[in-house]
Amino acid sequence: MAGADCLRFGLAILLTLLLGAAIIAAVLLPAYWRKYQRRKLMAQPFPASWRAILKQRLPYFRALPADLQLQLKKHIQVFIAEKHFIGCDGLTVTDDMRVTIAAQACLLLLNRPDYYYPKLHSILLYPAAFIVPGQQADAAGVMHEQRRVLSGESWGQGRVILSWADTLAGAANPTDGRNVVIHEFAHQLDQEKGIANGAPLLERSSDYQQWSGVMAAEFAALQRQAALGESGLFDHYGATNPAEFFAVISEVFFEQPKALAEQYPRLYDQLSRFYRLQPLSWQ
């Protein structure tokens, strides 16, 4: 090989190596930087004013074991730093709102290291229930305009919408099995892989068969119960589809774990594995 050819060959190899190094750096550096920033946030003292908000707004916080209380506070610091809170209908977002929402959203993240709803970037907050326009087909297939009044909604495009009034109500009563923040952020976990279908990302692929069997059986049971108009532990809204079922039973898992474990032990076991928590021990 001539000298000029050797030089060109060497330069080609060097450029290939440099390009590969640049690609690796572009992939790895943002992740390392994000972890570094999160460690810095967690190392900061938890603001005393935020601690007062937790005590005032979130009765369940006092029931958490000390290690989970500390973990939750660190999660709150990262969540508030990384997510954008937007007030709607003239609402001015305050630290009271940020901490109250973050604490409930991060309850679902306990024992999940370095995980903060990666697709979520914004929380839109309305003063009270909000109206969402849409369309629905009738029996003949004709589309009609429909206005829905909602207390919360989770979008796969990185947004959660919440009513502040309903957020407060859900936080104030941690044992009624109704919590709009837990409900919508359970949807966020379900939407991480794409469209919500009641099967969020599990730790192992081998877990899906058992998860699917338990969830399908209990979802069908709730549908039968709703069709008969029978009351039970779960809101009949959970019979709408598997995604709503997962969100509804997540509310009950955190707020009524004793009743869930007694009446639906297989559901409690599946949710306990997924959330990596045992809320039975908190009460």
C-alpha atoms as one frame of an Amber mdcrd trajectory, in Angstrom:
protein
   0.000   0.000   0.000   1.396   3.377  -1.012   2.182   5.989   1.627  -0.703
   8.247   0.575  -3.116   5.325   0.682  -1.882   4.342   4.137  -2.403   7.890
   5.341  -5.945   8.024   3.968  -6.717   4.617   5.485  -5.368   5.740   8.858
  -7.375   8.956   8.743 -10.525   7.015   7.869 -10.018   4.736  10.878  -9.306
   7.733  13.128 -12.433   9.538  11.950 -14.501   6.403  12.497 -13.152   6.058
  16.036 -13.765   9.743  16.769 -17.308   9.512  15.427 -17.959   6.435  17.556
 -16.575   8.179  20.639 -18.751  11.230  19.944 -21.865   9.069  19.629 -21.088
   7.237  22.873 -20.459  10.546  24.649 -23.717  11.994  23.324 -25.603   9.000
  24.734 -23.812   8.611  28.065 -22.931  12.148  29.136 -26.538  13.418  29.544
 -27.363  10.366  31.708 -24.275  10.876  33.885 -24.992  14.601  34.166 -28.608
  13.918  35.151 -27.491  11.495  37.870 -24.951  14.019  39.123 -27.577  16.761
  39.311 -29.985  14.454  41.126 -27.367  13.514  43.702 -26.722  17.197  44.325
 -30.441  17.848  44.837 -30.802  14.925  47.232 -27.814  16.098  49.248 -29.499
  19.431  49.963 -31.506  19.832  53.186 -35.229  19.391  52.725 -36.759  22.899
  53.118 -38.500  23.445  56.443 -41.448  25.091  54.657 -41.902  21.968  52.524
 -41.796  19.792  55.641 -44.617  21.899  57.085 -46.655  21.353  53.911 -46.210
  17.582  54.195 -47.423  17.632  57.797 -50.388  19.841  56.948 -51.548  18.290
  53.678 -50.560  14.629  53.798 -51.702  12.601  56.818 -50.287   9.386  55.349
 -46.749  10.809  55.486 -46.637  10.305  59.250 -47.592   6.623  58.782 -44.612
   5.890  56.539 -41.553   4.198  58.066 -38.672   6.604  58.685 -36.598   5.258
  55.781 -39.473   5.757  53.329 -40.138   9.259  54.685 -36.532  10.187  53.938
 -36.675   8.560  50.520 -39.920  10.348  49.685 -38.471  13.744  50.601 -35.490
  13.171  48.317 -37.808  12.112  45.492 -39.870  15.271  46.009 -36.770  17.447
  45.641 -35.848  15.861  42.322 -39.415  15.763  41.008 -40.036  19.460  41.666
 -36.702  20.425  40.089 -37.301  18.391  36.919 -41.030  18.807  36.237 -42.716
  21.968  35.024 -45.876  23.029  36.880 -48.281  25.204  34.885 -51.286  27.008
  36.368 -54.436  27.115  34.210 -57.573  29.281  34.332 -55.692  32.011  36.189
 -54.287  29.718  38.894 -50.917  30.751  40.327 -48.844  27.697  41.236 -47.333
  27.782  44.736 -44.915  25.578  46.661 -47.936  24.258  48.550 -49.281  22.874
  45.269 -45.941  21.575  44.013 -45.100  19.722  47.231 -48.610  18.317  47.710
 -48.691  16.917  44.171 -45.060  15.761  44.130 -45.440  13.882  47.425 -48.407
  11.881  46.161 -46.852  11.248  42.736 -43.567  10.129  44.294 -45.342   7.716
  46.616 -45.515   5.446  43.558 -41.733   5.756  43.065 -40.548   4.556  46.478
 -37.895   1.850  46.206 -37.368   2.718  42.518 -33.851   4.204  42.396 -33.258
   7.010  39.920 -36.677   6.817  38.283 -38.847   9.921  37.904 -41.490   9.353
  35.210 -38.994   9.801  32.353 -41.603  10.747  29.747 -43.369  13.301  31.941
 -42.377  16.949  31.626 -45.416  19.049  32.653 -48.184  19.079  35.251 -51.094
  21.356  34.312 -53.098  22.455  37.323 -56.664  23.812  37.289 -58.382  25.374
  40.315 -61.175  22.755  40.206 -62.668  20.145  37.866 -62.104  21.068  34.219
 -63.989  20.474  30.982 -62.436  18.469  28.155 -64.137  18.561  24.727 -64.226
  15.401  22.649 -66.236  13.176  20.354 -68.099   9.934  20.922 -69.862   7.603
  18.489 -73.476   6.566  19.108 -74.975   3.140  18.344 -75.320   4.107  14.668
 -71.689   5.146  14.445 -72.503   8.862  14.237 -69.976  11.066  16.014 -71.267
  13.598  18.541 -69.522  16.377  20.406 -69.070  15.511  24.064 -67.919  17.617
  27.006 -66.444  15.709  29.908 -65.904  17.148  33.380 -62.700  15.679  34.812
 -60.659  15.901  38.002 -57.548  14.565  36.298 -56.157  13.226  33.051 -52.873
  11.617  32.003 -51.471  12.121  28.523 -48.939   9.866  26.858 -47.265  12.993
  25.433 -45.677  13.837  28.775 -48.432  15.740  30.574 -50.663  15.202  33.570
 -53.649  17.492  34.170 -55.041  17.852  37.696 -57.744  19.684  39.597 -56.242
  21.360  42.667 -59.508  21.025  44.616 -59.624  17.282  43.928 -55.917  16.928
  44.646 -56.458  18.442  48.093 -59.493  16.260  48.760 -57.598  13.112  47.814
 -54.640  14.010  50.029 -56.808  14.946  53.023 -58.461  11.512  53.247 -55.815
   8.799  52.766 -58.138   5.880  53.583 -61.126   6.276  51.252 -59.507   4.607
  48.232 -59.935   7.718  46.087 -56.899   9.737  45.064 -56.706  11.541  41.733
 -52.916  12.007  41.830 -52.238   8.323  42.467 -54.754   7.463  39.728 -53.216
   9.690  37.055 -49.628   8.847  37.888 -50.444   5.143  37.783 -51.514   5.892
  34.206 -48.104   7.506  33.631 -46.394   4.289  34.709 -48.713   2.359  32.393
 -48.005   4.759  29.511 -44.230   4.476  29.764 -44.170   1.720  27.145 -46.734
   3.443  24.908 -50.523   3.205  25.047 -51.917   2.455  28.518 -53.396  -1.030
  28.641 -53.184  -2.044  32.286 -49.849  -3.839  31.860 -47.032  -1.495  32.962
 -43.369  -2.386  32.655 -42.657  -5.258  35.042 -39.291  -6.208  36.486 -39.015
  -9.464  34.539 -40.642 -10.594  31.296 -41.617 -13.843  33.032 -43.866 -11.837
  35.389 -46.334 -10.877  32.667 -48.110 -14.217  32.447 -49.112 -14.208  36.106
 -49.892 -10.471  36.044 -52.147 -10.894  33.010 -53.977 -13.878  34.499 -54.742
 -12.179  37.817 -55.675  -8.810  36.300 -57.897 -10.277  33.579 -59.851 -12.393
  36.062 -60.433  -9.559  38.535 -61.221  -7.048  35.788 -63.896  -9.375  34.426
 -65.297  -9.801  37.947 -65.543  -6.012  38.361 -67.280  -5.709  34.993 -69.882
  -8.243  36.118 -70.304  -6.412  39.409 -70.761  -3.072  37.631 -73.305  -4.560
  35.205 -75.356  -5.818  38.161 -75.035  -2.525  40.013 -73.381  -4.189  42.993
 -71.130  -2.073  45.223 -67.733  -3.267  46.329 -64.202  -2.184  47.149 -63.460
  -0.786  43.685 -65.051   2.162  41.929 -67.022   0.913  38.923 -65.035   3.328
  36.776 -62.337   0.686  36.918 -64.565  -1.543  34.770 -64.192   0.880  31.825
 -61.044  -0.777  30.465 -57.874  -2.503  31.778 -55.971   0.791  32.005 -58.603
   2.342  34.283 -58.751  -0.879  36.278 -55.022  -0.674  36.996 -55.309   2.988
  38.042 -58.334   2.348  40.292 -56.798  -0.643  42.089 -53.579   1.375  42.559
 -55.590   3.955  44.500 -56.983   1.197  46.717 -53.562  -0.449  47.132 -52.120
   2.693  48.697 -55.182   3.849  50.614 -56.995   0.654  51.634 -54.313  -2.044
  51.640 -55.890  -4.086  54.454 -59.226  -4.428  52.653 -57.449  -5.176  49.370
 -55.261  -7.882  50.924 -58.237  -9.497  52.642 -60.687  -9.399  49.734 -58.299
  -9.651  46.775 -55.044 -11.234  48.021 -53.815 -12.034  44.498 -54.261  -8.409
  43.420 -52.490  -7.157  46.524 -49.594  -9.529  45.855 -49.212  -8.402  42.226
 -49.341  -4.708  43.109 -46.967  -5.176  46.032 -44.440  -6.754  43.681 -44.888
  -4.058  41.060 -44.675  -1.109  43.472 -42.025  -2.850  45.632 -43.939  -1.811
  48.744 -45.966  -3.290  51.604 -48.443  -0.558  52.616 -50.082  -3.017  55.024
 -47.186  -2.341  57.377 -47.745   1.435  57.293 -51.016   1.377  59.182
